[in-house]
Amino acid sequence: MAAEWAVPVFDYAFTVAAPLDAVRDFHRDTRALARLTPPPVFVRLHRVEPLAEGSVSEFTLWVGPVPLRWTAVHRGVSDRGFTDVQASGPAARWEHTHTFVPLAAGRTEIREHIEYEHKPGAAGLLTRVLFARPNLRAMFLYRSLVTRWHLRRR
C-alpha cells in the first residue's frame, strides 16, 4: 500500500477594526499585493487586473538576488473573499483563500488558508525555505499589521 502524502496547509486569522466593505475594498485595490509583501522580499508587478472572477496578476518576487516569477488567477471572488490560484510559479501548487467574516459593526475577521506543494528536488528547495511555517507565520503577522494600519488610515 502506497503512503499518501498530505498537502501542506497553513491557516492564519486576525481581526481588524473595520467593516466588511472596507476590508473587501482594501483587498480589491491593485496595490494590495505590493503593500502586503514583507521586506526583505521585493515585488515587481507586471500586470495586475482589478480583482474579479478569472482576473490575473503577474509579478516577480525578488528574494534577495533570486527572482520568482508568478502568475495567479483569482477564483471564487465575492464580497466575502477570494482565492489566488498559482497558474505558474515557484511552487508545484499554491492556492491561497482569503475569507472575510463580519463579526460586528466595524469589526471583521480575515482568515487566510493556503494549500501548497513544493516542486521535487532542488527545484523546490527555495519554496521549502521561503514557505517554511515560521516564515509563513512571520509573513502573515506582517500582513496583519499592514492591513490594520491601512484600514485605520481610511
C-alpha positions as CSV (number, residue, x, y, z in Angstrom):
1,M,0.0,0.0,0.0
2,A,1.5,3.3,-1.1
3,A,1.8,6.1,1.5
4,E,-0.4,9.1,0.9
5,W,1.2,12.5,1.5
6,A,-0.9,15.2,3.0
7,V,-0.9,18.5,1.2
8,P,0.7,21.2,3.4
9,V,-1.8,23.6,4.8
10,F,-1.3,26.9,6.5
11,D,-4.0,28.8,8.4
12,Y,-3.9,32.3,9.9
13,A,-6.6,34.6,11.2
14,F,-6.8,38.1,12.6
15,T,-9.4,40.7,13.4
16,V,-9.4,44.3,12.1
17,A,-11.4,47.2,13.4
18,A,-13.1,47.8,10.0
19,P,-16.4,46.9,8.4
20,L,-16.6,44.2,5.7
21,D,-16.8,46.6,2.8
22,A,-13.6,48.4,3.9
23,V,-11.7,45.0,4.1
24,R,-13.1,44.0,0.7
25,D,-12.1,47.3,-0.9
26,F,-8.6,47.1,0.6
27,H,-8.0,43.7,-1.0
28,R,-9.5,44.8,-4.3
29,D,-7.1,47.6,-4.6
30,T,-4.5,46.7,-7.2
31,R,-1.7,48.0,-4.8
32,A,-2.6,45.4,-2.1
33,L,0.0,42.8,-3.1
34,A,2.9,45.3,-3.1
35,R,1.7,46.7,0.3
36,L,1.4,43.2,1.8
37,T,4.8,41.8,0.7
38,P,7.1,41.9,3.7
39,P,10.7,43.0,3.5
40,P,13.3,41.9,2.6
41,V,11.2,40.4,-0.3
42,F,10.6,43.0,-3.1
43,V,7.7,42.6,-5.5
44,R,7.6,43.9,-9.1
45,L,4.1,44.0,-10.6
46,H,4.0,43.2,-14.3
47,R,0.2,43.0,-14.7
48,V,-2.5,43.3,-12.1
49,E,-6.1,43.2,-13.3
50,P,-8.8,44.5,-11.0
51,L,-10.0,41.7,-8.7
52,A,-12.7,39.8,-10.4
53,E,-13.5,36.2,-11.2
54,G,-10.7,34.9,-13.5
55,S,-8.6,38.1,-13.2
56,V,-4.9,37.6,-13.5
57,S,-1.9,39.0,-11.5
58,E,1.6,38.6,-12.9
59,F,4.5,39.6,-10.7
60,T,8.1,38.7,-9.7
61,L,9.0,38.3,-6.1
62,W,12.7,39.1,-5.5
63,V,14.1,37.1,-2.7
64,G,17.5,38.7,-2.4
65,P,19.0,38.2,-5.9
66,V,16.6,35.4,-6.8
67,P,13.6,36.3,-8.9
68,L,10.4,34.1,-8.5
69,R,8.1,34.8,-11.4
70,W,4.5,34.2,-10.5
71,T,1.1,34.2,-12.3
72,A,-2.0,34.0,-10.1
73,V,-5.6,33.6,-11.3
74,H,-8.4,34.7,-8.9
75,R,-11.3,32.3,-8.3
76,G,-14.4,32.4,-6.0
77,V,-14.4,36.2,-5.9
78,S,-17.2,37.6,-3.7
79,D,-17.7,40.3,-1.1
80,R,-16.6,37.7,1.5
81,G,-13.3,36.8,-0.1
82,F,-11.4,35.2,-3.0
83,T,-8.8,32.6,-3.8
84,D,-5.5,33.1,-5.6
85,V,-4.5,30.1,-7.6
86,Q,-1.0,29.8,-8.9
87,A,-1.2,29.3,-12.7
88,S,2.6,29.3,-12.9
89,G,5.3,30.0,-10.4
90,P,7.8,28.6,-7.9
91,A,5.6,26.0,-6.2
92,A,4.2,22.8,-7.6
93,R,0.8,24.0,-6.3
94,W,-0.4,27.2,-4.4
95,E,-4.0,28.1,-3.5
96,H,-4.5,31.0,-1.1
97,T,-8.0,31.6,0.1
98,H,-8.8,34.9,1.8
99,T,-12.1,34.9,3.7
100,F,-13.7,37.9,5.3
101,V,-16.1,37.3,8.2
102,P,-18.1,40.2,9.6
103,L,-18.1,39.9,13.4
104,A,-19.9,43.1,14.5
105,A,-20.4,46.7,13.3
106,G,-16.9,47.8,12.4
107,R,-15.1,44.5,13.1
108,T,-14.1,41.8,10.5
109,E,-12.1,38.7,10.8
110,I,-9.7,37.9,8.0
111,R,-9.0,34.2,7.5
112,E,-6.0,33.1,5.4
113,H,-5.9,29.5,4.2
114,I,-3.1,28.2,2.0
115,E,-2.8,24.7,0.4
116,Y,0.5,24.2,-1.3
117,E,3.0,21.7,-2.6
118,H,6.7,22.0,-3.3
119,K,8.4,21.0,-6.5
120,P,10.5,17.9,-6.1
121,G,14.2,18.0,-5.5
122,A,16.4,21.1,-6.0
123,A,13.6,23.0,-7.8
124,G,11.6,23.0,-4.6
125,L,14.4,23.9,-2.3
126,L,13.7,27.7,-2.3
127,T,10.0,27.3,-1.6
128,R,10.7,24.8,1.2
129,V,12.8,27.6,2.9
130,L,10.6,30.6,1.9
131,F,7.3,28.8,2.8
132,A,8.5,27.1,6.0
133,R,6.0,27.5,8.8
134,P,8.0,30.1,10.8
135,N,8.4,32.2,7.7
136,L,4.7,32.0,6.8
137,R,3.8,33.0,10.3
138,A,6.2,36.0,10.2
139,M,4.8,36.9,6.7
140,F,1.2,36.8,7.9
141,L,2.0,38.7,11.1
142,Y,3.5,41.4,8.9
143,R,0.4,41.3,6.6
144,S,-2.0,41.6,9.5
145,L,-0.1,44.7,10.9
146,V,0.0,46.4,7.4
147,T,-3.7,45.6,6.8
148,R,-4.7,47.1,10.2
149,W,-2.6,50.2,9.6
150,H,-4.1,50.8,6.1
151,L,-7.6,50.2,7.3
152,R,-7.1,52.6,10.2
153,R,-6.0,55.3,7.8
154,R,-9.1,55.1,5.6
